[in-house]
Amino acid sequence: MAHPNLRDVDAAPAADPILTLSGVHTRIGQYHILQGVDLAVPRGGLAVLLGRNGAGKTTTLRTIMGLWKASRGSIMFDGRDISKMTTPDIARAGIAYVPESMAVFSELTVRENLYLAARTGPLDAARVDWICAFFPALKRFWNTPAGNLSGGQKQMVAIARAIVEPRRLLLVDEPTKGLAPAIVQSLMAAFRELKDTRTTILLVEQNFNFVKSLGDSVSVMDDGRVVHAGLMHDLAGNAALQQRLLGLSLDSHQ
């Protein structure tokens, strides 16, 4: 059931957005999941997408990546409509996606997983060292099949695959889900450094302590639409707005 009374999208549009969704609809079989999504992701920052389970957050990421096709609307990436492009072409344009499912090649080693993700040639040793500084376990299990790793270690591999080469836009779905606090801290450090390199990040996450310290902008989805867009700082400091948009304080999403 839609909640039109929740719509609060009068905030000023993002300055110089690298990604803009306008009136995007996505249908999966008989289900009409996205029902006119309008979303602007500022260039070079970390944008957070929040919402209750089933609001359409993962569908939004998968639609951007071309894994599910928008039935209506436009998806503009740096001035180019990518809504009809194939997933490989979208990836070649500079967008990487880390799904919640921690997609890795289980029978391949950590090294082989990263090698396959390097589109332009051999692995850049300096960049691998930079990644492994955040996730030391990657070097420890460098020649171990990824399928033998723990869930947290697989998540490290999935994120490392996405950033093994510089990307213009990184889509990340629930990266901290089920991870130990120490690994979450490593993720936080990695995302901070990625922001410093001007990599744009669109992050779906439920751990509010994680996103409130990292996020620059935030959008909240409900029933297949964006019902609020603004600065993370403003939402983090407004308990009443949190209650209205999500039904509970975001501080309980830890």
N, C-alpha and C positions, 0 to 999 in steps of 0.2 A: 504494500500500500504506500503510495507516495505521501510525502509530508511537505506540501508546498509552503506551509507556514515556517519551515525551517530555512528556507532559502535566504541566504545572506551573502550575496555575491556582488555587492556594490563597491567593494574595495577597488582602488585604482589598479588598472591592469599592470602586469609585470613589465618593468622597463627592459627593453631589448630581450624579449623572450627567445630562447633557442628552440623551444617546442611549444606549439599552440594547437589545442584541440578545440574545434568549433562545431557544436551541434552533432557530436559523434554518437551514433546508435550502433549497437552490436547485438545481433541475434545469434543464439546458439541453439540450433534445433527449433523447438517451439517456444523457447524462452527469449524474451526481450530483455537483455541484461542491462546494457547501457542505453539510456533514454534521453540523449541530448547532452552529452558531457561537454562542458566548456572548461578548459584548463590551460593556464599559461605557466610555463616553467622558465624562470629567469636564467639568463646565461651566467655560468660560472658559479652558481650557488648550489645549496642543497635544499631541494623542495621536498616536503613531506606530504604524503597522501594518507589521511586518516579516515576512519569510518567503522561502523559496526560490521561484524561478519556478514557477508552476503551483500554488502553495499555496492560492489562492483570494482573494487580496487585492483584485484588481480586481473580481472577482465580488461581493465583499462591498460595495464602494462602489456598484456598479451596482444591487445589490439594495436597499440603503438608499434610493437615488434612485428606485426603482420602475421602472428600465429593464428589469430582470429581476425577476420576481415570486417571492417566497418561497413554496415549496410547503408549508412547515410553520414554526411558530415565530412569535414576535412581534418587532416593531421599534417600540420606544417612543421617541418624540421629545417630550421635555418632558411626559411623562405621557399622551401620546396615541398610540395604535397607528396607525402609518402604513403597515403592511405591505400593506394592500389599496388604498391611495390611488393615484391616478394621478400620474405624474411632474409635470405642471403644478401639481397641488394640493400636492405635496410642496415644490416650489419656492416656491409662495406662502406656505407655512408658515414659510419662512425658511432653507431649505437650498439651497446652491449647490454645483455639481459642476464640477471642472476635470478633464476626462479626459486620459489620456496622449496621446491623438491630437491634442491642441491644436485642438479644435473651434472654428473661426472661420468666418465667412461670407466666402469668398475674394473674391467679386466686390464686396463692400461695403467702404467705407473703414474705417479704424480708428475714426473718429468715429461712423459708422453702426453698427458692431459694438457700441460702447458704448451708443449711444442705444437700440438694440433690447433691451439687457439692463437698461435702467432701467425698472422695472415701474411706478413710481408717477408718471411724468411726465418733464419735461425733465431733462437731465443737471445734477447739482449741480456748479457750476463749482469750488467750493472742494474738493470731494472729488476731482474730476478732477485738479486741481492737486496734491493730496496724492498721488494714484496716480502721476502723471507725475514727481514728485520722485524716486521709486524707479526709474521706467522712462522716462528722458528721450526715448528713441527714439519713444515713442508720440506726443509732440507733433511731433517731426520728421517723422513719417509720418502725421500726423493725417488728411490727405486722400488718402492712398495706399490703393489696394485691398489688403486684408489678404493676398490670395493672392500679392502681389509681395514679401512680407517673407521674411526668413530664418526658419529654424526657431525660433531663440531669440526673435526678434521676435514671431512668432506666439504663442509661449508667453506672452510678456508680455501680448499682447492677450487671450488666453484667461483669464489670471488677473485682468486688469483688468475684464473682463466680469463675472467672478464677484463682484468686490468693489466694483463701481461704485455699488452701494447697500449699506448695512449688512446683513449676513446674520447669522443666529444660529448657523449651523453651516456650515463650509466643508469640503467633501470634495475633496482634491487628490491626483491619481494621478501619481507620478513627475515632479514639476515640474522637477527639475534635469537630467533625462536629455538628454544631448547639448548642454548649454549651456556657454558659455564661463565661466571662473571669475569674471569681473567681473559677469556677469549673475547667477550664483549668489549672489554677495555682495549684490546688490540684492534678490534674492528673500528672503534671510535677513533683511535689514533690514525688508522689507515684512511678513514673518510676525511679526517681533518687535513691530512697531507694531500689527498686528492683534491680537496677544495682549493688548497693553496696552488695547485697546478692548473687551476681554472677548468678542471673537469666538472661538468654539470652533472648533478645526481638527482634522480627522482626516486624517493625511498618510500616504500610501504612498510610500516612498522607499528607494533603495538606497545613496545617498551617506551613509555613516554620519557623516562629519565634519559634514555638514549637520544631520542630525537629532539628534545627541548634544548639540549646543549649543542646540538649540531645544526638544527634546521634554521634556515633563513626565512623561508615562506612555508605556508601550510594551506592545504585545501582539505575540506572534509566532504566525504561522499555520503549520500543516503539514497537508497532505492534507485541506483543507476544514474544519479545526477550529482554534480558538485553543488553543495548547498551553502558553503562558506569558503571564502578565499581571503587571505590576508597574511600578516606577518606572524611568525611563530611566537615572537616575543609578546604580542598582544593576546594571543590565545592562551599562552602559558600563564599569563598574569590575570586571567579573567575566569574565575571558577564558575560564575553564572553562565557564561557563554559555553564553557565546557559541558555543563549540565544540560543546556538547551540543545546542543548539537549532538552529543553522544549519550546523554542519559545518565552520566556519572562523571566524576572528576577524572581528568586524564591521569592524575597521579596514581590512580588505582590500576592503571595499565602498566604494571611493572613486572 
